[in-house]
């Protein structure tokens, strides 16, 4: 039996936002769509394109069908992380950076990406044997680099809130921040 590599949670419906909603694959006539089990009860159309769901995922997350409904898999963190590294990962989660792991024998990379096209993104390199943060790079308006746990923690803590709501289709940051007039 292979060891588990991901934690799985049900894919949420971003339209009805019902915690009991489940996304299921289309029927035999329309296998190219995804259906929400609760949208009709809330007065929404239940049809979604799978590529729209994939856009909402962090770069390291995967989408899979299990037990009849769609689930999102997030890579498990590597074993042996230092407590200071775990606190920085928690800080990245509170900043909505959607951390995800790429593990290796020499180093582990923590990939960071805020939702939306204008959010910060980057990575943190962690030593595989020590479990400690070695360096990090974050790109938002500019690219900033940091070495060591304290500097990377300060870099993440200094990040402002994402300037754009998730899945914003605006061409510029100004388009996201300014309300449109009708």
C-alpha positions in Angstrom: 0.0 0.0 0.0 1.4 3.4 -1.0 1.6 6.1 1.7 -0.8 9.0 1.5 0.6 12.0 -0.3 -2.3 14.5 -0.1 -5.0 15.6 2.3 -8.4 15.6 0.7 -11.5 17.8 1.2 -14.6 18.2 -0.8 -14.5 20.8 -3.6 -16.7 23.7 -2.6 -19.3 25.4 -4.8 -18.3 29.1 -5.1 -21.7 30.1 -6.3 -24.1 28.8 -3.6 -21.4 28.5 -0.9 -23.5 25.9 0.9 -21.3 23.8 3.2 -23.5 20.7 2.3 -23.0 21.2 -1.5 -21.0 18.7 -3.4 -19.7 18.9 -6.9 -20.3 15.8 -9.0 -19.3 14.9 -12.6 -21.8 15.4 -15.3 -24.2 12.6 -16.4 -23.6 10.3 -19.3 -24.8 12.9 -21.8 -22.5 15.7 -20.5 -19.3 14.3 -19.1 -17.5 17.6 -19.8 -19.3 19.5 -17.1 -19.5 19.5 -13.3 -22.8 19.8 -11.4 -23.5 21.3 -7.9 -25.9 19.2 -5.8 -27.4 22.3 -4.0 -27.4 25.2 -6.5 -30.9 24.6 -7.8 -32.3 24.8 -4.2 -30.6 28.3 -3.9 -31.9 29.4 -7.3 -28.6 29.2 -9.3 -27.7 27.2 -12.4 -25.8 24.1 -11.3 -23.5 23.8 -14.3 -19.7 24.5 -14.2 -16.8 23.9 -16.5 -14.0 21.8 -14.8 -11.4 24.3 -16.1 -13.1 27.0 -14.0 -12.6 24.9 -10.9 -9.0 24.3 -11.7 -8.4 28.1 -11.9 -9.3 28.4 -8.2 -6.7 25.8 -7.1 -3.3 26.6 -5.7 -0.5 25.5 -8.1 0.3 22.4 -6.0 -3.3 21.3 -5.5 -5.0 18.7 -7.6 -8.7 17.9 -8.4 -9.9 14.3 -8.3 -13.2 12.4 -8.3 -13.6 10.1 -5.3 -16.7 8.6 -3.7 -18.8 10.1 -6.5 -17.9 13.8 -5.9 -15.0 16.1 -6.7 -12.3 16.6 -4.0 -9.3 18.9 -3.7 -6.0 17.4 -2.7 -3.3 19.4 -1.0 0.2 17.9 -0.7 1.1 16.8 2.9 3.9 18.7 4.6 7.2 16.8 4.9 8.1 15.1 8.2 10.5 16.8 10.6 9.7 20.4 10.1 11.2 22.7 12.7 8.6 24.5 15.0 9.7 27.9 13.6 9.0 26.6 10.0 5.6 25.3 11.0 4.7 28.8 12.4 5.8 30.5 9.2 3.6 28.0 7.2 0.7 28.9 9.5 1.4 32.6 8.9 1.3 32.1 5.2 -2.1 30.4 5.5 -3.5 33.4 7.5 -2.2 35.7 4.7 -4.2 33.5 2.2 -1.1 32.4 0.3 -2.4 28.8 -0.1 0.9 27.0 0.8 1.6 23.7 -0.9 4.7 21.4 -0.7 7.1 20.0 -3.3 9.3 17.6 -1.3 12.8 16.4 -2.2 15.8 14.6 -0.7 17.9 17.7 -0.2 15.4 20.4 0.1 11.6 21.0 0.2 9.9 23.9 -1.5 6.8 25.6 0.0 5.0 27.1 -3.0 2.9 30.2 -2.1 0.3 31.9 -4.3 -2.6 34.2 -3.4 -5.8 33.8 -5.4 -6.3 36.3 -8.2 -4.0 37.6 -10.8 -2.6 40.5 -8.6 -1.9 38.6 -5.4 1.6 37.8 -4.1 3.3 34.5 -5.1 6.7 32.9 -4.3 8.4 30.1 -2.6 10.3 29.2 0.6 13.2 26.7 0.6 13.4 24.4 3.6 16.3 22.1 4.4 15.2 18.4 4.2 17.4 17.2 7.1 17.1 20.2 9.4 13.5 21.2 8.6 14.5 24.8 8.9 13.8 27.7 6.5 16.9 28.5 4.4 15.5 31.3 2.1 12.4 32.7 0.5 11.3 34.8 -2.5 8.0 36.7 -2.7 6.8 38.6 -5.8 4.0 41.1 -5.4 4.6 44.6 -6.8 8.3 43.9 -6.6 10.4 40.8 -6.0 11.9 40.5 -2.6 14.4 37.9 -1.2 15.1 36.8 2.3 17.5 34.4 4.0 16.8 32.7 7.3 13.7 32.1 9.4 13.3 35.6 10.9 13.8 37.4 7.6 11.3 35.1 5.7 8.7 35.5 8.6 9.1 39.3 8.4 8.8 39.2 4.6 5.5 37.3 4.8 4.2 39.3 7.7 4.8 42.6 5.8 2.6 41.5 2.9 -0.5 43.6 2.4 -3.9 42.0 1.9 -4.5 40.8 -1.7 -5.6 43.8 -3.8 -7.9 41.7 -5.9 -10.8 39.3 -5.0 -10.3 35.7 -6.2 -10.8 35.0 -9.9 -10.9 38.7 -10.8 -10.9 39.1 -14.6 -9.8 42.8 -14.5 -6.9 43.9 -16.7 -5.2 46.1 -14.1 -5.2 46.5 -10.3 -7.1 49.8 -10.8 -9.9 48.0 -12.5 -10.2 45.7 -9.5 -10.1 48.4 -6.9 -12.5 50.9 -8.5 -16.2 50.0 -8.7 -17.7 50.0 -12.2 -20.5 52.4 -13.0 -23.5 51.1 -14.9 
